[in-house]
Every structure is written in structure tokens, then in C-alpha cells.
């Protein structure tokens, strides 16, 4: 059997190379990470211990906060370690594990945002049937579907590159093991693999993004049937959600819906959607509704 690779480790060039700027970014990203973890943890604890927050809406808010903590913890610690200790090497196995974990949490969160859009549609457009439609069993099924969707997405992403030999060099011009930077290190032609990556990651991002825009368009159209106070609260909620969705999905679409090439802007956009505090923004606005 042909060996999977003659590369045993990778060298990550990181976000920037200037040591002084690295320390500044370390402090900034550490604060973002602490705020993200703290805000999400408080949300989960508050919803768990407060018996009055047992509606389906808060169930999904707690689930989203947990996903956000898991996703941030799969990305941020490695970036912080590289910035502070300047450890720029990662083993082949760790790189593949990082890729799998990042995509399973990121993919699950993408599907979960779509589920939450459906929940908001039911809350605003069918308030009298809200508790009947969103009964406990339905909520659990939708949550499981989100996780299964993220798992399948991650398996497909990893399956497209795992087992294909890397000939070197082993230098990745990125701060993490991502798909397109890795494709540049393959021995063989990557055209078909690039198509598969776009068909998986890019298609999911684009499809979910369009479905979210359509769903919130329907919700906004239905606001004419609400009172002035109801419209104000719904607009606050939907406005914050749409803002978060744009900041999250636009970088994802830019990176994955294109030929398998890397651009200097990719690093900044990856930081944007990896450190976008979308769960906290959704939580703060949704609690007002």
C-alpha cells in the first residue's frame, strides 16, 4: 500500500510574523476568547438553573451557546498558543484531528442557526401554535439533526484529503490546518478535490445562508400583522440575527465558494468568522423578544 504521506508534521506560518504584533494580537484574542466563553457559559447556566426559562427558544439558545463554546475552544487555544509561545509546528495526526473537530462544531453551528430561524418563524408567525409545534420531542430531534449534519460535513471534508500523500514542503501559510492551504501541499492534482470541497463546504454555507435570508424575509413580511410593540421587538431580534448571519456566512462563502486557491485575505476572514461572538449577540437580542 502506498504510504499516506512522507510528511510527519507541518509548519504553520501563523497570522503574522512580527513578535511585537503577535503579543498585541495575543492579548486581543485572549480577551475575545474569555468574553466568548464567559458570556456563553453564563447563558447556559442561567437557562439551566432558571425554571422560568424552559421554553423551546431558550433550549436552543443554550444549545447554541454550548456549540459556540465548543467551536471557539477548538480554534482559539491553538491560535493563542502560537501567538504567545511561537509554537508553529503541528503533527500530521493533530492537524487532521484539528480539521475534523473544527468542521464538526462549525458545521453543527451552521445547521443550528437554520433551526433557530425556523423557531423564530414559529414564534412570530404562529404564536398560538408555538408550544404545540415546538414540543420537546421535536426540539430534541432538531438538535440531533444539527449535530448529525455537522458530523457528516466533517467526515466528508476529512475524507476528501485523508490518505492522499503530502510530498512537501510541509509549510502551511496559515494559522490553522484548513482545507485550501493543505491542498497546496498535495503530490497529485487537486482539481477534483477542490471541487469536492466547494460542493461540501461552499454549497452548505451558500444554501443555508440563502435559506436563512428567505426565512427572515418571510418573518419580516409577516410583521404587519403584529402590534407596534410586537413589531419593534421582532425587528430587534431579527435585525441582530441577520447581522450575525451576514458576518458569519459571508467570510465562509468567500473562502469556500471559489476555486481551490488561497489569498492573503483568507487569514483575516477566517479570524472574523472563527471569533465572531454570534451566540452572545443572538442571546442578548432574543431575550428581549
C-alpha positions as CSV (number, residue, x, y, z in Angstrom):
1,X,0.0,0.0,0.0
2,X,1.3,3.4,-0.9
3,X,2.2,5.5,2.2
4,X,-0.3,8.2,3.0
5,X,2.4,10.8,3.3
6,X,6.1,11.5,3.7
7,X,5.2,14.5,5.9
8,X,5.0,13.8,9.6
9,X,4.4,17.4,10.8
10,X,3.5,20.8,9.4
11,X,4.9,24.3,10.0
12,X,2.3,26.9,10.4
13,X,3.4,30.4,9.4
14,X,0.7,31.9,11.6
15,X,-1.3,35.1,11.3
16,X,1.7,37.5,11.4
17,X,5.4,37.1,11.9
18,X,6.3,40.3,13.8
19,X,6.8,39.3,17.5
20,X,5.5,42.6,18.9
21,X,2.4,42.5,16.9
22,X,1.9,38.8,17.9
23,X,1.8,39.8,21.6
24,X,-0.7,42.5,20.9
25,X,-2.9,40.1,19.0
26,X,-2.5,37.5,21.8
27,X,-4.0,40.0,24.3
28,X,-6.8,40.9,22.0
29,X,-7.8,37.4,21.0
30,X,-7.4,36.2,24.7
31,X,-10.0,38.9,25.7
32,X,-12.3,37.8,22.9
33,X,-12.0,34.2,23.9
34,X,-12.6,35.0,27.6
35,X,-15.7,37.1,26.7
36,X,-17.0,34.4,24.4
37,X,-16.6,31.6,26.9
38,X,-17.8,33.7,29.8
39,X,-20.9,35.0,28.0
40,X,-21.9,31.6,26.6
41,X,-21.3,29.9,30.0
42,X,-23.4,32.4,31.8
43,X,-26.2,31.9,29.2
44,X,-26.1,28.1,29.6
45,X,-26.0,28.3,33.4
46,X,-28.8,30.9,33.6
47,X,-31.1,28.9,31.3
48,X,-30.3,25.6,33.1
49,X,-31.0,26.8,36.7
50,X,-33.9,29.2,35.9
51,X,-37.0,27.1,35.7
52,X,-38.9,30.0,34.0
53,X,-36.6,29.8,31.0
54,X,-37.8,26.3,29.9
55,X,-39.3,27.3,26.6
56,X,-38.1,25.8,23.3
57,X,-36.5,29.2,22.4
58,X,-34.2,29.1,25.5
59,X,-33.5,25.4,24.9
60,X,-32.0,26.3,21.5
61,X,-30.2,29.3,22.9
62,X,-28.5,27.2,25.5
63,X,-27.6,24.6,22.8
64,X,-26.2,27.4,20.5
65,X,-24.1,28.8,23.4
66,X,-22.7,25.3,24.1
67,X,-21.8,24.9,20.4
68,X,-20.2,28.3,20.3
69,X,-18.0,27.4,23.3
70,X,-17.0,24.1,21.7
71,X,-16.2,25.7,18.4
72,X,-14.2,28.6,20.0
73,X,-12.3,26.1,22.1
74,X,-11.4,24.1,19.0
75,X,-9.8,27.1,17.3
76,X,-8.7,29.8,19.8
77,X,-6.4,27.9,22.2
78,X,-4.2,26.8,19.3
79,X,-4.0,30.4,17.9
80,X,-3.3,31.8,21.3
81,X,-0.5,29.3,21.9
82,X,1.1,30.1,18.6
83,X,0.9,33.8,19.2
84,X,2.4,33.6,22.7
85,X,4.9,30.7,22.6
86,X,5.5,30.9,18.9
87,X,5.0,27.2,18.6
88,X,4.5,26.9,14.8
89,X,4.7,23.1,14.4
90,X,1.8,20.6,14.4
91,X,1.9,16.9,13.8
92,X,0.2,15.3,10.9
93,X,-2.3,13.5,13.2
94,X,-3.0,16.6,15.2
95,X,-3.6,18.6,12.0
96,X,-6.2,16.1,10.8
97,X,-7.8,15.9,14.2
98,X,-8.0,19.7,14.3
99,X,-9.5,19.8,10.9
100,X,-12.2,17.3,11.9
101,X,-13.1,18.9,15.2
102,X,-13.2,22.4,13.7
103,X,-15.6,21.4,11.0
104,X,-17.9,19.2,13.1
105,X,-18.5,22.1,15.5
106,X,-18.6,24.7,12.8
107,X,-20.9,22.7,10.7
108,X,-23.2,21.9,13.6
109,X,-23.5,25.6,14.4
110,X,-24.4,26.4,10.8
111,X,-27.3,23.9,10.8
112,X,-28.3,25.1,14.3
113,X,-28.6,28.7,13.1
114,X,-31.0,27.4,10.4
115,X,-33.0,25.6,13.1
116,X,-33.2,28.7,15.2
117,X,-34.5,30.7,12.2
118,X,-37.3,28.1,12.0
119,X,-38.0,28.5,15.7
120,X,-38.2,32.3,15.3
121,X,-40.6,31.9,12.4
122,X,-42.9,29.8,14.6
123,X,-42.7,32.2,17.5
124,X,-43.5,35.3,15.4
125,X,-45.8,33.9,12.6
126,X,-47.6,31.2,14.5
127,X,-47.5,32.2,18.2
128,X,-50.7,30.4,19.1
129,X,-49.3,27.1,17.9
130,X,-45.8,27.7,19.1
131,X,-45.8,25.2,22.1
132,X,-47.7,22.6,20.1
133,X,-45.3,22.7,17.1
134,X,-42.1,23.0,19.2
135,X,-42.8,20.3,21.7
136,X,-39.9,18.6,23.5
137,X,-39.5,15.7,21.1
138,X,-39.3,18.0,18.1
139,X,-36.7,20.2,19.8
140,X,-34.5,17.2,20.6
141,X,-34.9,15.9,17.0
142,X,-33.9,19.2,15.5
143,X,-30.9,19.4,17.8
144,X,-29.8,15.9,16.9
145,X,-30.2,16.8,13.2
146,X,-27.9,19.8,13.7
147,X,-25.1,17.6,15.2
148,X,-25.5,14.9,12.7
149,X,-25.3,17.4,9.8
150,X,-22.1,18.8,11.3
151,X,-20.7,15.3,11.8
152,X,-21.4,14.3,8.2
153,X,-20.0,17.5,6.9
154,X,-16.8,17.0,8.8
155,X,-16.4,13.4,7.8
156,X,-16.8,14.3,4.1
157,X,-14.3,17.2,4.4
158,X,-11.7,15.0,6.1
159,X,-12.4,12.1,3.8
160,X,-11.6,14.1,0.7
161,X,-8.0,14.6,1.8
162,X,-7.2,11.9,4.3
163,X,-5.0,9.2,2.7
164,X,-3.7,11.4,-0.1
165,X,0.1,11.7,0.2
166,X,1.7,15.0,1.0
167,X,5.1,15.3,-0.7
168,X,6.1,18.6,0.9
169,X,7.1,21.2,1.5
170,X,5.3,21.0,4.9
171,X,4.8,24.7,5.4
172,X,1.2,25.9,5.7
173,X,0.7,29.6,5.1
174,X,-2.0,29.9,7.7
175,X,-2.5,29.8,11.5
176,X,-4.5,26.6,11.4
177,X,-4.9,23.4,9.4
178,X,-7.6,24.5,6.8
179,X,-8.6,22.8,3.6
180,X,-7.3,25.1,0.9
181,X,-3.8,25.7,2.5
182,X,-3.5,21.9,2.8
183,X,-4.4,21.3,-0.8
184,X,-1.3,23.2,-1.9
185,X,0.9,20.5,-0.3
186,X,-0.5,17.5,-2.2
187,X,1.6,15.5,-4.5
188,X,-1.2,14.9,-7.0
189,X,-3.5,17.2,-8.9
190,X,-6.1,18.8,-6.6
191,X,-8.7,19.9,-9.1
192,X,-11.3,17.2,-8.3
193,X,-10.6,17.5,-4.6
194,X,-11.1,21.3,-4.8
195,X,-14.5,20.7,-6.5
196,X,-15.5,18.3,-3.7
197,X,-14.5,20.8,-1.0
198,X,-16.6,23.5,-2.8
199,X,-19.5,21.1,-3.2
200,X,-19.4,20.3,0.5
201,X,-18.4,23.3,2.5
202,X,-19.3,26.0,-0.1
203,X,-22.6,24.5,-1.0
204,X,-23.6,24.1,2.6
205,X,-22.7,27.7,3.5
206,X,-24.4,29.2,0.5
207,X,-27.6,27.1,0.8
208,X,-28.0,27.7,4.5
209,X,-27.3,31.4,4.0
210,X,-30.0,31.7,1.3
211,X,-32.5,29.7,3.4
212,X,-31.8,32.0,6.4
213,X,-32.4,35.1,4.3
214,X,-35.6,33.7,2.9
215,X,-36.9,32.7,6.3
216,X,-36.2,36.1,7.8
217,X,-37.7,37.7,4.8
218,X,-40.9,35.8,5.4
219,X,-40.7,36.8,9.1
220,X,-40.3,40.5,8.3
221,X,-43.1,40.4,5.8
222,X,-45.4,39.0,8.5
223,X,-44.7,41.8,10.9
224,X,-47.5,43.8,9.5
225,X,-49.9,41.6,11.4
226,X,-48.3,42.4,14.8
227,X,-48.8,45.3,17.1
228,X,-46.4,48.2,17.1
229,X,-44.6,46.9,20.2
230,X,-44.5,43.4,18.7
231,X,-43.0,44.7,15.5
232,X,-40.4,46.6,17.5
233,X,-39.3,43.6,19.5
234,X,-39.4,41.3,16.4
235,X,-37.3,43.8,14.4
236,X,-34.7,44.0,17.2
237,X,-34.4,40.2,17.3
238,X,-34.4,39.7,13.5
239,X,-32.0,42.6,13.0
240,X,-29.4,41.2,15.4
241,X,-29.8,37.7,13.9
242,X,-29.4,39.0,10.3
243,X,-26.3,41.0,11.2
244,X,-24.7,38.0,12.9
245,X,-25.6,35.7,9.9
246,X,-24.0,38.1,7.4
247,X,-20.8,38.4,9.5
248,X,-20.7,34.6,9.9
249,X,-21.6,33.4,6.4
250,X,-20.1,36.0,4.0
251,X,-16.5,35.1,5.0
252,X,-17.4,31.4,4.9
253,X,-18.8,31.7,1.4
254,X,-15.9,33.8,0.2
255,X,-13.4,31.2,1.4
256,X,-15.1,28.0,0.2
257,X,-17.2,29.1,-2.8
258,X,-14.4,29.5,-5.3
259,X,-11.6,27.6,-7.0
260,X,-9.1,25.9,-4.6
261,X,-6.8,28.8,-4.2
262,X,-5.6,30.8,-1.2
263,X,-5.5,34.6,-0.9
264,X,-3.9,36.9,1.8
265,X,-7.3,38.0,2.8
266,X,-8.2,34.4,3.9
267,X,-6.5,34.7,7.2
268,X,-8.3,37.8,8.3
269,X,-11.7,36.4,7.1
270,X,-11.0,33.1,9.0
271,X,-10.3,35.1,12.1
272,X,-13.6,37.0,11.6
273,X,-15.9,34.1,11.5
274,X,-13.9,32.0,14.0
275,X,-14.0,34.8,16.6
276,X,-17.4,36.3,15.7
277,X,-19.3,36.4,19.0
278,X,-22.5,35.4,17.3
279,X,-24.1,33.4,20.1
280,X,-23.8,36.2,22.6
281,X,-25.4,38.7,20.2
282,X,-28.3,36.4,19.4
283,X,-28.8,35.6,23.1
284,X,-28.9,39.3,24.1
285,X,-31.4,40.2,21.5
286,X,-33.5,37.1,21.7
287,X,-34.1,37.6,25.4
288,X,-35.7,40.9,24.6
289,X,-38.3,39.3,22.4
